[in-house]
Amino acid sequence: METGDGGKLDEAVAYNKAAWDERVALHVDSAYYDNESFKAGRNALRSFERDEVGDVTGKTLCHLQCHFGQDTLSWARLGASVVGLDFSEAAVDAARDLAAELDLEAEFVCSNVYDAVGALGSRQFDIVYTGIGALCWLPDIPRWAQACAELVAPGATFYLAEMHPITEVMADEDLVAVNDYFPSREGTRMEGPGSYADWAAPTENNTTYEWTHPVSEVIGALLDAGLQLELFHEHDFTLFERWRFLVVGEDFIWRMPADRPRLPLLYSIRMTKPV
Ligand SMILES: C[S@@+](CC[C@H](N)C(=O)[O-])C[C@H]1O[C@@H](n2cnc3c(N)ncnc32)[C@H](O)[C@@H]1O
């Protein structure tokens, strides 16, 4: 990546890739991803995403940062013709294996998201879908937004559902602001084993770099890239145990308990590309 910082961002991204490569097998076998029920037919998408994206039958859909493919293959089960893209070979291999085992038609491509346009042969899609823990790994949102916009066919849809950055500001259990809302260029270095799927899992590649991206930065970059805003929602639930006091439902959605303030925990954006 051309960063002009002596390769520090490249080094950060290499740490992230090593961490993600190692976590694929952990996630495939985790209770969090519950691959057995997925194989038995469970659709991994959240109902608000399905409602906000709408009918995908017969549409081409590109899923950026697809991990091992559960969400990508869930769109395929709903009738989309899907391509998933991720920079982790381990993730792409696991996604291909899962598609083959379930006899689902899907293509998986290994590439950094910034290089997605070239990696996908400049194809354009009816729907470009991403999020759910994707943007915090990316140092350069304008460059990401440019790639996303180029992948959307004229008149077609871009959709993002993502963790709300305010939850990174109030990272501690007492909900006071401990981190910046506005990101630093170099990101935040994190150390720790496991992942949201299992914080106690023993792992070796435990250094990562993450970036908090204000909602205004994300929307602004997508508008600058030529997309038009159709929908912006904030949601009072999230998809993992962000704080230990969150209450998980049978739907694997985590919510604030009644004695805590209702905060935006996720947000979603739908945009369209002008014809
Ligand atoms: C939290 S996971 C996404 C989760 C996904 N929504 C799911 O639950 O299955 C983040 C994914 O982003 C990928 N990733 C991180 N940085 C990337 C980059 N620069 N280019 C492409 N993929 C990247 C990782 O390999 C990982 O699979």
The ligand as a Tripos MOL2 file, in Angstrom:
@<TRIPOS>MOLECULE
LIG
   27    29     1     0     0
SMALL
NO_CHARGES

@<TRIPOS>ATOM
      1 C1        -14.7880   -9.3230   11.7490 C.3       1 LIG1
      2 S1        -14.3940  -10.1010   10.2120 S.3       1 LIG1
      3 C2        -15.8280   -9.7670    9.3150 C.3       1 LIG1
      4 C3        -16.8450  -10.5540    9.9010 C.3       1 LIG1
      5 C4        -17.9040  -10.9370    8.9750 C.3       1 LIG1
      6 N1        -18.8130   -9.8470    8.7860 N.3       1 LIG1
      7 C5        -18.4780  -12.1350    9.6010 C.2       1 LIG1
      8 O1        -19.0220  -12.0300   10.7280 O.co2     1 LIG1
      9 O2        -18.3210  -13.2150    9.0810 O.co2     1 LIG1
     10 C6        -13.2680   -9.0290    9.4060 C.3       1 LIG1
     11 C7        -12.7380   -9.6370    8.1120 C.3       1 LIG1
     12 O3        -12.0350   -8.5980    7.4240 O.3       1 LIG1
     13 C8        -10.9150   -9.1790    6.7800 C.3       1 LIG1
     14 N2         -9.9920   -8.0740    6.5080 N.ar      1 LIG1
     15 C9         -9.3710   -7.2640    7.3820 C.ar      1 LIG1
     16 N3         -8.6550   -6.3260    6.7380 N.ar      1 LIG1
     17 C10        -8.8370   -6.5370    5.4020 C.ar      1 LIG1
     18 C11        -8.3640   -5.9070    4.2340 C.ar      1 LIG1
     19 N4         -7.5520   -4.8420    4.2960 N.pl3     1 LIG1
     20 N5         -8.7520   -6.3790    3.0230 N.ar      1 LIG1
     21 C12        -9.5850   -7.4710    2.9470 C.ar      1 LIG1
     22 N6        -10.0430   -8.1290    4.0290 N.ar      1 LIG1
     23 C13        -9.6870   -7.6640    5.2490 C.ar      1 LIG1
     24 C14       -10.4200  -10.2330    7.7700 C.3       1 LIG1
     25 O4         -9.6350  -11.2270    7.1540 O.3       1 LIG1
     26 C15       -11.7350  -10.7720    8.3200 C.3       1 LIG1
     27 O5        -12.1650  -11.9090    7.6160 O.3       1 LIG1
@<TRIPOS>BOND
     1     1     2 1
     2     2     3 1
     3     2    10 1
     4     3     4 1
     5     4     5 1
     6     5     6 1
     7     5     7 1
     8     7     8 2
     9     7     9 1
    10    10    11 1
    11    11    12 1
    12    11    26 1
    13    12    13 1
    14    13    14 1
    15    13    24 1
    16    14    15 ar
    17    14    23 ar
    18    15    16 ar
    19    16    17 ar
    20    17    18 ar
    21    17    23 ar
    22    18    19 1
    23    18    20 ar
    24    20    21 ar
    25    21    22 ar
    26    22    23 ar
    27    24    25 1
    28    24    26 1
    29    26    27 1
@<TRIPOS>SUBSTRUCTURE
     1 LIG1         1 GROUP 0 **** ****
